[in-house]
Amino acid sequence: MAQKITLSIPDLLHEKLKEWRTSFNFSKMFQEAVTEAIQKKEEFQKRFSEEFDMPDIIKRLKHEKLIWEKKYYKLGKAEGLRWAKTIHYEDLLYVLQFKDTYKLISDPKMNQYFEQVYQTTDLVKYSNSGTVDHEQMFIDGWFKGVSEFWNQVKEKI
């Protein structure tokens, strides 16, 4: 059985909530966020209260990796959407027709933009780490944001 609770939120957030109420399942979003926060706390307490064996450590690290990748995917998606809203039509088509998505960051036409994105996000911290998971997740999210924008506007232009 589901229980109801009362939350307090700032007026500005309440206005935004009313505006987007039909687009989101706020109850589900809240449940997922609280569940994740509680799981993190419980896992942290568990680490201090008992011995872990290697399978448990690997399971935990895999879970944390998924959360980490999801963060970069979301970051990329938001940045891709922001970029698509402000870019010229010709550049939008250029990106949408680009064949190798992971090479876009080194493409002469897009390199300067992605260098700036790396500097303004925490992606720059991992750029020399030898791992590419965060870059791939960011780029996958970035293209998803651009594609979603394009799918909303292409029939109207």
C-alpha positions as a Markdown table, in Angstrom:
| # | Residue | x | y | z |
|---|---|---|---|---|
| 1 | Met | 0.0 | 0.0 | 0.0 |
| 2 | Ala | 1.3 | 3.5 | -0.8 |
| 3 | Gln | 1.6 | 6.1 | 1.8 |
| 4 | Lys | 1.2 | 9.9 | 1.3 |
| 5 | Ile | 3.6 | 12.4 | 2.7 |
| 6 | Thr | 3.8 | 16.2 | 2.6 |
| 7 | Leu | 6.9 | 18.0 | 1.2 |
| 8 | Ser | 7.9 | 21.6 | 1.4 |
| 9 | Ile | 9.4 | 23.1 | -1.8 |
| 10 | Pro | 10.4 | 26.7 | -2.7 |
| 11 | Asp | 7.8 | 28.8 | -4.6 |
| 12 | Leu | 9.9 | 28.9 | -7.8 |
| 13 | Leu | 10.2 | 25.1 | -7.8 |
| 14 | His | 6.4 | 24.8 | -7.2 |
| 15 | Glu | 5.7 | 27.0 | -10.2 |
| 16 | Lys | 7.9 | 24.9 | -12.4 |
| 17 | Leu | 6.3 | 21.7 | -11.0 |
| 18 | Lys | 2.8 | 23.0 | -11.9 |
| 19 | Glu | 4.1 | 23.9 | -15.4 |
| 20 | Trp | 5.6 | 20.5 | -16.0 |
| 21 | Arg | 3.1 | 18.3 | -14.0 |
| 22 | Thr | 1.8 | 16.5 | -17.1 |
| 23 | Ser | 5.2 | 15.7 | -18.5 |
| 24 | Phe | 6.7 | 14.0 | -15.4 |
| 25 | Asn | 5.7 | 11.4 | -12.8 |
| 26 | Phe | 7.0 | 13.4 | -9.8 |
| 27 | Ser | 6.0 | 10.7 | -7.4 |
| 28 | Lys | 8.1 | 8.1 | -9.2 |
| 29 | Met | 11.0 | 10.6 | -9.5 |
| 30 | Phe | 10.9 | 11.3 | -5.8 |
| 31 | Gln | 10.6 | 7.6 | -4.9 |
| 32 | Glu | 13.7 | 6.8 | -7.1 |
| 33 | Ala | 15.8 | 9.6 | -5.7 |
| 34 | Val | 14.9 | 8.7 | -2.1 |
| 35 | Thr | 15.5 | 5.0 | -2.7 |
| 36 | Glu | 18.9 | 5.7 | -4.2 |
| 37 | Ala | 19.9 | 8.0 | -1.3 |
| 38 | Ile | 18.8 | 5.4 | 1.3 |
| 39 | Gln | 20.6 | 2.6 | -0.5 |
| 40 | Lys | 23.8 | 4.6 | -0.5 |
| 41 | Lys | 23.5 | 5.3 | 3.2 |
| 42 | Glu | 22.7 | 1.6 | 4.0 |
| 43 | Glu | 25.6 | 0.4 | 1.8 |
| 44 | Phe | 27.9 | 2.8 | 3.6 |
| 45 | Gln | 26.8 | 1.6 | 7.0 |
| 46 | Lys | 27.2 | -2.0 | 5.9 |
| 47 | Arg | 30.8 | -1.4 | 4.8 |
| 48 | Phe | 31.6 | -0.3 | 8.3 |
| 49 | Ser | 29.7 | -3.0 | 10.2 |
| 50 | Glu | 30.9 | -6.2 | 8.5 |
| 51 | Glu | 33.7 | -7.8 | 6.5 |
| 52 | Phe | 33.3 | -7.8 | 2.7 |
| 53 | Asp | 34.5 | -10.5 | 0.5 |
| 54 | Met | 35.7 | -9.9 | -3.1 |
| 55 | Pro | 32.4 | -10.8 | -4.8 |
| 56 | Asp | 30.6 | -8.2 | -2.6 |
| 57 | Ile | 33.2 | -5.6 | -3.4 |
| 58 | Ile | 32.9 | -6.2 | -7.1 |
| 59 | Lys | 29.1 | -6.1 | -7.0 |
| 60 | Arg | 29.2 | -2.8 | -5.1 |
| 61 | Leu | 31.8 | -1.3 | -7.5 |
| 62 | Lys | 29.7 | -2.4 | -10.5 |
| 63 | His | 26.7 | -0.7 | -9.0 |
| 64 | Glu | 28.6 | 2.5 | -8.3 |
| 65 | Lys | 30.0 | 2.4 | -11.9 |
| 66 | Leu | 26.5 | 2.2 | -13.3 |
| 67 | Ile | 25.5 | 5.2 | -11.2 |
| 68 | Trp | 28.6 | 7.1 | -12.3 |
| 69 | Glu | 28.0 | 6.3 | -16.0 |
| 70 | Lys | 24.3 | 7.4 | -15.7 |
| 71 | Lys | 25.5 | 10.7 | -14.3 |
| 72 | Tyr | 27.7 | 11.3 | -17.3 |
| 73 | Tyr | 24.9 | 10.2 | -19.7 |
| 74 | Lys | 22.5 | 12.7 | -18.1 |
| 75 | Leu | 25.2 | 15.4 | -18.1 |
| 76 | Gly | 25.8 | 14.8 | -21.8 |
| 77 | Lys | 22.1 | 14.7 | -22.7 |
| 78 | Ala | 21.5 | 18.0 | -21.0 |
| 79 | Glu | 24.5 | 19.6 | -22.7 |
| 80 | Gly | 23.5 | 18.1 | -26.1 |
| 81 | Leu | 20.0 | 19.6 | -25.8 |
| 82 | Arg | 21.5 | 23.0 | -24.7 |
| 83 | Trp | 23.8 | 22.9 | -27.7 |
| 84 | Ala | 21.1 | 21.9 | -30.2 |
| 85 | Lys | 18.8 | 24.8 | -29.0 |
| 86 | Thr | 21.5 | 27.4 | -29.7 |
| 87 | Ile | 23.4 | 26.1 | -32.8 |
| 88 | His | 22.9 | 27.0 | -36.4 |
| 89 | Tyr | 20.8 | 24.7 | -38.7 |
| 90 | Glu | 23.8 | 23.8 | -40.8 |
| 91 | Asp | 25.8 | 22.7 | -37.7 |
| 92 | Leu | 22.9 | 20.7 | -36.4 |
| 93 | Leu | 22.7 | 18.8 | -39.7 |
| 94 | Tyr | 26.4 | 18.3 | -39.7 |
| 95 | Val | 26.3 | 16.6 | -36.3 |
| 96 | Leu | 23.2 | 14.5 | -37.1 |
| 97 | Gln | 24.9 | 13.1 | -40.2 |
| 98 | Phe | 28.2 | 12.5 | -38.5 |
| 99 | Lys | 29.2 | 8.8 | -38.9 |
| 100 | Asp | 31.5 | 8.0 | -35.9 |
| 101 | Thr | 30.0 | 9.6 | -32.9 |
| 102 | Tyr | 33.0 | 9.1 | -30.6 |
| 103 | Lys | 35.3 | 10.8 | -33.1 |
| 104 | Leu | 33.2 | 14.0 | -33.0 |
| 105 | Ile | 35.1 | 15.3 | -30.1 |
| 106 | Ser | 38.3 | 15.4 | -32.2 |
| 107 | Asp | 36.6 | 16.6 | -35.4 |
| 108 | Pro | 38.1 | 20.0 | -36.5 |
| 109 | Lys | 34.6 | 21.6 | -36.6 |
| 110 | Met | 33.6 | 20.5 | -33.1 |
| 111 | Asn | 36.9 | 20.1 | -31.3 |
| 112 | Gln | 36.9 | 23.6 | -29.8 |
| 113 | Tyr | 33.4 | 23.2 | -28.5 |
| 114 | Phe | 34.1 | 19.9 | -26.8 |
| 115 | Glu | 37.3 | 21.3 | -25.3 |
| 116 | Gln | 35.3 | 24.1 | -23.7 |
| 117 | Val | 32.7 | 21.5 | -22.4 |
| 118 | Tyr | 35.5 | 19.5 | -20.9 |
| 119 | Gln | 36.8 | 22.6 | -19.1 |
| 120 | Thr | 33.4 | 23.6 | -17.7 |
| 121 | Thr | 32.4 | 20.2 | -16.5 |
| 122 | Asp | 34.3 | 17.7 | -14.4 |
| 123 | Leu | 35.1 | 15.6 | -17.5 |
| 124 | Val | 38.5 | 17.3 | -17.7 |
| 125 | Lys | 39.4 | 15.5 | -14.4 |
| 126 | Tyr | 39.2 | 12.1 | -16.2 |
| 127 | Ser | 40.5 | 13.0 | -19.6 |
| 128 | Asn | 43.9 | 11.6 | -18.9 |
| 129 | Ser | 42.9 | 8.7 | -16.6 |
| 130 | Gly | 43.0 | 6.0 | -19.3 |
| 131 | Thr | 39.4 | 5.2 | -19.0 |
| 132 | Val | 36.9 | 6.2 | -21.6 |
| 133 | Asp | 33.6 | 5.1 | -20.0 |
| 134 | His | 32.7 | 8.6 | -18.9 |
| 135 | Glu | 33.5 | 10.0 | -22.3 |
| 136 | Gln | 31.4 | 7.4 | -24.1 |
| 137 | Met | 28.5 | 7.8 | -21.7 |
| 138 | Phe | 28.7 | 11.6 | -22.1 |
| 139 | Ile | 28.8 | 11.4 | -25.9 |
| 140 | Asp | 26.0 | 8.9 | -26.0 |
| 141 | Gly | 23.9 | 11.2 | -23.8 |
| 142 | Trp | 25.0 | 14.3 | -25.8 |
| 143 | Phe | 23.8 | 12.7 | -29.1 |
| 144 | Lys | 20.5 | 11.6 | -27.4 |
| 145 | Gly | 19.9 | 15.2 | -26.3 |
| 146 | Val | 20.6 | 16.5 | -29.8 |
| 147 | Ser | 18.5 | 13.7 | -31.4 |
| 148 | Glu | 15.5 | 14.3 | -29.1 |
| 149 | Phe | 15.6 | 18.0 | -29.9 |
| 150 | Trp | 15.8 | 17.3 | -33.7 |
| 151 | Asn | 12.9 | 14.9 | -33.4 |
| 152 | Gln | 10.8 | 17.6 | -31.8 |
| 153 | Val | 11.5 | 20.3 | -34.4 |
| 154 | Lys | 12.2 | 18.6 | -37.7 |
| 155 | Glu | 8.6 | 18.3 | -38.8 |
| 156 | Lys | 8.0 | 22.0 | -37.9 |
| 157 | Ile | 10.8 | 23.5 | -39.9 |
